[in-house]
Amino acid sequence: MNGEHPGPASGETRRALEALLMVSEEPAAASLLAQLLETSSAAVEASCEELAAGYRAEGRGFELVRVAGGWRFQSAPDLAPYVERFVLEGQTTRLSAAALETLAIVAYRQPVSRAQVAAVRGVNVDGVMRTLQVRGYVEEVARDPGPGQAALFGTTTTFLERLGLNSLDELPPLGDFVPDAATVETFEAGLRPGGLAPE
């Protein structure tokens, strides 16, 4: 096989490449794609070039480009005005309750990993975290030094601007939102069999 020019990609390989590139958050290196597809890097490069040329010839609204040492999909440059309009409209829509809860957890516990946020909320937060990143409210600020080196997230200056805060020190104390011990005891008593004891 060494020295041979890679032949045309099979239909399944092309579809697999498209699927992998579609879900990749960062430009995907040919070496990684080759490993996943159990083929050579040269074959992946040739297939990506072939796909990119096909999209250009078809006049698609997206293109496959080589950038930062890998391959990724992006919108066609001539369609930038439409994309900008869409993104700007999206910025003005209100955040969902799930997004607000997630943003609050990041704000008060940062730097925090996706897994830590998910543990607090009790649900998968990947989609919500992506939304908050796209909106510019959270960003990766560090890497966990432990096993796996998970990405750690924190809030951005955009977050502060939207809340009218100068710094995170101006966030209201969490204690303002937590009921006192007597209220918690009354609530728990109401949940016990028999409910509250008559006074």
ChimeraX commands (.cxc) that place a marker at each C-alpha (Angstrom):
marker #1 position 0.00,0.00,0.00 radius 0.5
marker #1 position 2.90,2.38,0.67 radius 0.5
marker #1 position 3.38,4.90,-2.10 radius 0.5
marker #1 position 0.02,4.12,-3.69 radius 0.5
marker #1 position -2.36,6.96,-4.42 radius 0.5
marker #1 position -5.52,6.53,-2.39 radius 0.5
marker #1 position -8.48,5.57,-4.55 radius 0.5
marker #1 position -11.91,7.15,-4.44 radius 0.5
marker #1 position -13.66,6.89,-1.11 radius 0.5
marker #1 position -16.48,4.39,-0.78 radius 0.5
marker #1 position -19.97,5.72,-0.19 radius 0.5
marker #1 position -19.88,4.58,3.43 radius 0.5
marker #1 position -16.51,6.26,4.06 radius 0.5
marker #1 position -17.77,9.53,2.58 radius 0.5
marker #1 position -20.92,9.39,4.70 radius 0.5
marker #1 position -18.92,8.51,7.83 radius 0.5
marker #1 position -16.56,11.43,7.19 radius 0.5
marker #1 position -19.50,13.80,6.80 radius 0.5
marker #1 position -21.06,12.52,10.03 radius 0.5
marker #1 position -17.84,12.88,12.02 radius 0.5
marker #1 position -17.11,16.34,10.66 radius 0.5
marker #1 position -20.69,17.43,11.34 radius 0.5
marker #1 position -20.46,16.67,15.08 radius 0.5
marker #1 position -16.87,17.81,15.61 radius 0.5
marker #1 position -16.67,21.03,17.62 radius 0.5
marker #1 position -13.12,21.76,16.42 radius 0.5
marker #1 position -11.30,21.14,13.15 radius 0.5
marker #1 position -10.75,17.37,12.96 radius 0.5
marker #1 position -7.23,16.19,12.14 radius 0.5
marker #1 position -6.88,13.72,9.27 radius 0.5
marker #1 position -4.91,11.40,11.59 radius 0.5
marker #1 position -7.82,11.21,14.04 radius 0.5
marker #1 position -10.35,10.68,11.27 radius 0.5
marker #1 position -8.14,7.98,9.77 radius 0.5
marker #1 position -7.93,6.19,13.10 radius 0.5
marker #1 position -11.72,6.29,13.53 radius 0.5
marker #1 position -12.33,5.10,9.96 radius 0.5
marker #1 position -9.51,2.52,10.09 radius 0.5
marker #1 position -7.82,3.90,7.00 radius 0.5
marker #1 position -4.79,6.03,6.16 radius 0.5
marker #1 position -4.39,9.77,6.67 radius 0.5
marker #1 position -3.67,10.10,2.95 radius 0.5
marker #1 position -7.00,8.44,2.14 radius 0.5
marker #1 position -8.82,10.80,4.52 radius 0.5
marker #1 position -7.11,13.85,3.00 radius 0.5
marker #1 position -8.05,12.68,-0.50 radius 0.5
marker #1 position -11.65,12.02,0.55 radius 0.5
marker #1 position -11.94,15.43,2.21 radius 0.5
marker #1 position -10.55,17.14,-0.88 radius 0.5
marker #1 position -13.03,15.19,-2.99 radius 0.5
marker #1 position -15.96,16.14,-0.74 radius 0.5
marker #1 position -14.88,19.80,-0.64 radius 0.5
marker #1 position -14.67,19.96,-4.43 radius 0.5
marker #1 position -18.09,18.34,-4.73 radius 0.5
marker #1 position -19.71,20.86,-2.38 radius 0.5
marker #1 position -18.11,23.74,-4.31 radius 0.5
marker #1 position -19.30,22.33,-7.65 radius 0.5
marker #1 position -22.86,21.94,-6.29 radius 0.5
marker #1 position -22.90,25.51,-4.99 radius 0.5
marker #1 position -23.85,24.43,-1.45 radius 0.5
marker #1 position -24.47,26.91,1.37 radius 0.5
marker #1 position -21.62,25.34,3.32 radius 0.5
marker #1 position -18.11,24.24,2.51 radius 0.5
marker #1 position -15.56,21.80,3.85 radius 0.5
marker #1 position -12.27,23.55,4.55 radius 0.5
marker #1 position -8.86,22.73,5.91 radius 0.5
marker #1 position -8.14,25.03,8.86 radius 0.5
marker #1 position -5.90,24.92,11.95 radius 0.5
marker #1 position -4.44,21.55,10.94 radius 0.5
marker #1 position -7.81,19.84,10.48 radius 0.5
marker #1 position -11.03,19.78,8.50 radius 0.5
marker #1 position -14.34,21.43,9.38 radius 0.5
marker #1 position -17.63,22.52,7.87 radius 0.5
marker #1 position -18.40,26.23,7.71 radius 0.5
marker #1 position -20.93,28.43,5.98 radius 0.5
marker #1 position -20.08,29.72,2.51 radius 0.5
marker #1 position -18.40,33.16,2.78 radius 0.5
marker #1 position -20.84,34.82,0.35 radius 0.5
marker #1 position -23.74,33.93,2.68 radius 0.5
marker #1 position -22.25,35.81,5.65 radius 0.5
marker #1 position -25.01,38.50,5.69 radius 0.5
marker #1 position -27.68,35.82,6.22 radius 0.5
marker #1 position -25.64,34.04,8.89 radius 0.5
marker #1 position -24.96,37.32,10.72 radius 0.5
marker #1 position -28.66,38.17,10.69 radius 0.5
marker #1 position -29.51,34.74,12.11 radius 0.5
marker #1 position -26.86,34.94,14.83 radius 0.5
marker #1 position -27.83,38.47,15.83 radius 0.5
marker #1 position -31.51,37.53,16.00 radius 0.5
marker #1 position -30.57,34.53,18.13 radius 0.5
marker #1 position -28.70,36.79,20.54 radius 0.5
marker #1 position -31.88,38.70,21.34 radius 0.5
marker #1 position -33.99,35.66,22.20 radius 0.5
marker #1 position -34.51,34.94,25.86 radius 0.5
marker #1 position -32.65,32.16,27.63 radius 0.5
marker #1 position -34.65,29.11,28.66 radius 0.5
marker #1 position -35.09,28.22,32.33 radius 0.5
marker #1 position -32.58,25.37,31.85 radius 0.5
marker #1 position -30.03,27.79,30.38 radius 0.5
marker #1 position -30.53,30.27,33.24 radius 0.5
marker #1 position -30.09,27.51,35.84 radius 0.5
marker #1 position -26.94,26.30,34.12 radius 0.5
marker #1 position -25.57,29.83,33.82 radius 0.5
marker #1 position -26.19,30.43,37.53 radius 0.5
marker #1 position -24.29,27.25,38.44 radius 0.5
marker #1 position -21.33,28.30,36.29 radius 0.5
marker #1 position -21.40,31.84,37.70 radius 0.5
marker #1 position -21.35,30.74,41.34 radius 0.5
marker #1 position -19.12,27.65,41.10 radius 0.5
marker #1 position -16.60,28.61,38.40 radius 0.5
marker #1 position -14.28,27.27,37.22 radius 0.5
marker #1 position -16.51,24.25,36.76 radius 0.5
marker #1 position -16.64,21.30,34.35 radius 0.5
marker #1 position -19.65,20.17,32.32 radius 0.5
marker #1 position -19.82,17.03,34.48 radius 0.5
marker #1 position -19.94,19.10,37.67 radius 0.5
marker #1 position -22.73,21.28,36.27 radius 0.5
marker #1 position -24.61,18.14,35.17 radius 0.5
marker #1 position -24.22,16.67,38.68 radius 0.5
marker #1 position -25.81,19.76,40.23 radius 0.5
marker #1 position -28.66,19.94,37.69 radius 0.5
marker #1 position -29.17,16.18,37.48 radius 0.5
marker #1 position -29.40,16.21,33.67 radius 0.5
marker #1 position -27.08,16.31,30.66 radius 0.5
marker #1 position -26.03,19.92,30.05 radius 0.5
marker #1 position -23.97,19.62,26.84 radius 0.5
marker #1 position -26.55,21.34,24.62 radius 0.5
marker #1 position -27.25,24.12,27.11 radius 0.5
marker #1 position -23.53,24.74,27.64 radius 0.5
marker #1 position -23.03,25.02,23.87 radius 0.5
marker #1 position -25.87,27.56,23.72 radius 0.5
marker #1 position -24.29,29.62,26.51 radius 0.5
marker #1 position -20.93,29.48,24.72 radius 0.5
marker #1 position -22.48,30.58,21.41 radius 0.5
marker #1 position -24.22,33.45,23.20 radius 0.5
marker #1 position -20.86,34.43,24.67 radius 0.5
marker #1 position -21.88,34.05,28.33 radius 0.5
marker #1 position -19.48,31.21,29.23 radius 0.5
marker #1 position -16.10,30.13,27.93 radius 0.5
marker #1 position -13.40,27.58,28.64 radius 0.5
marker #1 position -11.07,29.14,31.20 radius 0.5
marker #1 position -8.81,26.25,32.22 radius 0.5
marker #1 position -8.24,22.51,32.23 radius 0.5
marker #1 position -8.73,20.29,35.27 radius 0.5
marker #1 position -5.29,19.00,36.31 radius 0.5
marker #1 position -6.83,15.62,37.26 radius 0.5
marker #1 position -7.40,12.55,35.08 radius 0.5
marker #1 position -8.98,13.36,31.73 radius 0.5
marker #1 position -8.13,17.06,32.05 radius 0.5
marker #1 position -11.75,18.15,31.64 radius 0.5
marker #1 position -12.43,21.63,30.30 radius 0.5
marker #1 position -13.36,24.08,33.06 radius 0.5
marker #1 position -15.80,26.89,32.27 radius 0.5
marker #1 position -16.37,30.35,33.65 radius 0.5
marker #1 position -18.42,33.40,32.78 radius 0.5
marker #1 position -17.31,36.09,30.34 radius 0.5
marker #1 position -17.23,39.87,30.28 radius 0.5
marker #1 position -20.39,39.67,28.13 radius 0.5
marker #1 position -22.11,37.97,31.08 radius 0.5
marker #1 position -21.06,40.81,33.37 radius 0.5
marker #1 position -22.14,43.43,30.82 radius 0.5
marker #1 position -25.61,41.88,30.39 radius 0.5
marker #1 position -26.13,41.78,34.17 radius 0.5
marker #1 position -24.72,45.26,34.68 radius 0.5
marker #1 position -21.98,44.02,36.99 radius 0.5
marker #1 position -18.43,45.27,37.21 radius 0.5
marker #1 position -17.08,42.01,38.64 radius 0.5
marker #1 position -18.25,38.65,39.97 radius 0.5
marker #1 position -17.87,40.04,43.49 radius 0.5
marker #1 position -21.08,41.96,42.82 radius 0.5
marker #1 position -23.16,38.79,42.40 radius 0.5
marker #1 position -25.71,38.58,45.24 radius 0.5
marker #1 position -24.70,36.13,47.99 radius 0.5
marker #1 position -26.19,32.67,47.55 radius 0.5
marker #1 position -27.50,32.91,51.11 radius 0.5
marker #1 position -30.08,35.41,49.87 radius 0.5
marker #1 position -31.74,32.60,47.91 radius 0.5
marker #1 position -31.49,29.81,50.51 radius 0.5
marker #1 position -34.28,29.40,53.07 radius 0.5
marker #1 position -33.33,29.58,56.76 radius 0.5
marker #1 position -33.20,26.47,58.97 radius 0.5
marker #1 position -36.70,27.00,60.42 radius 0.5
marker #1 position -38.25,27.18,56.94 radius 0.5
marker #1 position -36.44,24.03,55.85 radius 0.5
marker #1 position -37.58,22.20,59.01 radius 0.5
marker #1 position -41.20,23.25,58.44 radius 0.5
marker #1 position -41.02,22.11,54.82 radius 0.5
marker #1 position -39.49,18.74,55.76 radius 0.5
marker #1 position -42.09,18.23,58.51 radius 0.5
marker #1 position -44.83,18.74,55.94 radius 0.5
marker #1 position -43.34,15.93,53.85 radius 0.5
marker #1 position -43.31,13.41,56.71 radius 0.5
marker #1 position -46.17,10.91,57.05 radius 0.5
marker #1 position -48.90,12.61,59.04 radius 0.5
marker #1 position -47.73,16.09,57.96 radius 0.5
marker #1 position -47.26,18.93,60.42 radius 0.5
marker #1 position -48.04,18.28,64.07 radius 0.5
marker #1 position -50.96,20.42,65.27 radius 0.5
marker #1 position -49.85,23.41,67.34 radius 0.5
marker link #1:1,2 radius 0.2
marker link #1:2,3 radius 0.2
marker link #1:3,4 radius 0.2
marker link #1:4,5 radius 0.2
marker link #1:5,6 radius 0.2
marker link #1:6,7 radius 0.2
marker link #1:7,8 radius 0.2
marker link #1:8,9 radius 0.2
marker link #1:9,10 radius 0.2
marker link #1:10,11 radius 0.2
marker link #1:11,12 radius 0.2
marker link #1:12,13 radius 0.2
marker link #1:13,14 radius 0.2
marker link #1:14,15 radius 0.2
marker link #1:15,16 radius 0.2
marker link #1:16,17 radius 0.2
marker link #1:17,18 radius 0.2
marker link #1:18,19 radius 0.2
marker link #1:19,20 radius 0.2
marker link #1:20,21 radius 0.2
marker link #1:21,22 radius 0.2
marker link #1:22,23 radius 0.2
marker link #1:23,24 radius 0.2
marker link #1:24,25 radius 0.2
marker link #1:25,26 radius 0.2
marker link #1:26,27 radius 0.2
marker link #1:27,28 radius 0.2
marker link #1:28,29 radius 0.2
marker link #1:29,30 radius 0.2
marker link #1:30,31 radius 0.2
marker link #1:31,32 radius 0.2
marker link #1:32,33 radius 0.2
marker link #1:33,34 radius 0.2
marker link #1:34,35 radius 0.2
marker link #1:35,36 radius 0.2
marker link #1:36,37 radius 0.2
marker link #1:37,38 radius 0.2
marker link #1:38,39 radius 0.2
marker link #1:39,40 radius 0.2
marker link #1:40,41 radius 0.2
marker link #1:41,42 radius 0.2
marker link #1:42,43 radius 0.2
marker link #1:43,44 radius 0.2
marker link #1:44,45 radius 0.2
marker link #1:45,46 radius 0.2
marker link #1:46,47 radius 0.2
marker link #1:47,48 radius 0.2
marker link #1:48,49 radius 0.2
marker link #1:49,50 radius 0.2
marker link #1:50,51 radius 0.2
marker link #1:51,52 radius 0.2
marker link #1:52,53 radius 0.2
marker link #1:53,54 radius 0.2
marker link #1:54,55 radius 0.2
marker link #1:55,56 radius 0.2
marker link #1:56,57 radius 0.2
marker link #1:57,58 radius 0.2
marker link #1:58,59 radius 0.2
marker link #1:59,60 radius 0.2
marker link #1:60,61 radius 0.2
marker link #1:61,62 radius 0.2
marker link #1:62,63 radius 0.2
marker link #1:63,64 radius 0.2
marker link #1:64,65 radius 0.2
marker link #1:65,66 radius 0.2
marker link #1:66,67 radius 0.2
marker link #1:67,68 radius 0.2
marker link #1:68,69 radius 0.2
marker link #1:69,70 radius 0.2
marker link #1:70,71 radius 0.2
marker link #1:71,72 radius 0.2
marker link #1:72,73 radius 0.2
marker link #1:73,74 radius 0.2
marker link #1:74,75 radius 0.2
marker link #1:75,76 radius 0.2
marker link #1:76,77 radius 0.2
marker link #1:77,78 radius 0.2
marker link #1:78,79 radius 0.2
marker link #1:79,80 radius 0.2
marker link #1:80,81 radius 0.2
marker link #1:81,82 radius 0.2
marker link #1:82,83 radius 0.2
marker link #1:83,84 radius 0.2
marker link #1:84,85 radius 0.2
marker link #1:85,86 radius 0.2
marker link #1:86,87 radius 0.2
marker link #1:87,88 radius 0.2
marker link #1:88,89 radius 0.2
marker link #1:89,90 radius 0.2
marker link #1:90,91 radius 0.2
marker link #1:91,92 radius 0.2
marker link #1:92,93 radius 0.2
marker link #1:93,94 radius 0.2
marker link #1:94,95 radius 0.2
marker link #1:95,96 radius 0.2
marker link #1:96,97 radius 0.2
marker link #1:97,98 radius 0.2
marker link #1:98,99 radius 0.2
marker link #1:99,100 radius 0.2
marker link #1:100,101 radius 0.2
marker link #1:101,102 radius 0.2
marker link #1:102,103 radius 0.2
marker link #1:103,104 radius 0.2
marker link #1:104,105 radius 0.2
marker link #1:105,106 radius 0.2
marker link #1:106,107 radius 0.2
marker link #1:107,108 radius 0.2
marker link #1:108,109 radius 0.2
marker link #1:109,110 radius 0.2
marker link #1:110,111 radius 0.2
marker link #1:111,112 radius 0.2
marker link #1:112,113 radius 0.2
marker link #1:113,114 radius 0.2
marker link #1:114,115 radius 0.2
marker link #1:115,116 radius 0.2
marker link #1:116,117 radius 0.2
marker link #1:117,118 radius 0.2
marker link #1:118,119 radius 0.2
marker link #1:119,120 radius 0.2
marker link #1:120,121 radius 0.2
marker link #1:121,122 radius 0.2
marker link #1:122,123 radius 0.2
marker link #1:123,124 radius 0.2
marker link #1:124,125 radius 0.2
marker link #1:125,126 radius 0.2
marker link #1:126,127 radius 0.2
marker link #1:127,128 radius 0.2
marker link #1:128,129 radius 0.2
marker link #1:129,130 radius 0.2
marker link #1:130,131 radius 0.2
marker link #1:131,132 radius 0.2
marker link #1:132,133 radius 0.2
marker link #1:133,134 radius 0.2
marker link #1:134,135 radius 0.2
marker link #1:135,136 radius 0.2
marker link #1:136,137 radius 0.2
marker link #1:137,138 radius 0.2
marker link #1:138,139 radius 0.2
marker link #1:139,140 radius 0.2
marker link #1:140,141 radius 0.2
marker link #1:141,142 radius 0.2
marker link #1:142,143 radius 0.2
marker link #1:143,144 radius 0.2
marker link #1:144,145 radius 0.2
marker link #1:145,146 radius 0.2
marker link #1:146,147 radius 0.2
marker link #1:147,148 radius 0.2
marker link #1:148,149 radius 0.2
marker link #1:149,150 radius 0.2
marker link #1:150,151 radius 0.2
marker link #1:151,152 radius 0.2
marker link #1:152,153 radius 0.2
marker link #1:153,154 radius 0.2
marker link #1:154,155 radius 0.2
marker link #1:155,156 radius 0.2
marker link #1:156,157 radius 0.2
marker link #1:157,158 radius 0.2
marker link #1:158,159 radius 0.2
marker link #1:159,160 radius 0.2
marker link #1:160,161 radius 0.2
marker link #1:161,162 radius 0.2
marker link #1:162,163 radius 0.2
marker link #1:163,164 radius 0.2
marker link #1:164,165 radius 0.2
marker link #1:165,166 radius 0.2
marker link #1:166,167 radius 0.2
marker link #1:167,168 radius 0.2
marker link #1:168,169 radius 0.2
marker link #1:169,170 radius 0.2
marker link #1:170,171 radius 0.2
marker link #1:171,172 radius 0.2
marker link #1:172,173 radius 0.2
marker link #1:173,174 radius 0.2
marker link #1:174,175 radius 0.2
marker link #1:175,176 radius 0.2
marker link #1:176,177 radius 0.2
marker link #1:177,178 radius 0.2
marker link #1:178,179 radius 0.2
marker link #1:179,180 radius 0.2
marker link #1:180,181 radius 0.2
marker link #1:181,182 radius 0.2
marker link #1:182,183 radius 0.2
marker link #1:183,184 radius 0.2
marker link #1:184,185 radius 0.2
marker link #1:185,186 radius 0.2
marker link #1:186,187 radius 0.2
marker link #1:187,188 radius 0.2
marker link #1:188,189 radius 0.2
marker link #1:189,190 radius 0.2
marker link #1:190,191 radius 0.2
marker link #1:191,192 radius 0.2
marker link #1:192,193 radius 0.2
marker link #1:193,194 radius 0.2
marker link #1:194,195 radius 0.2
marker link #1:195,196 radius 0.2
marker link #1:196,197 radius 0.2
marker link #1:197,198 radius 0.2
marker link #1:198,199 radius 0.2
view
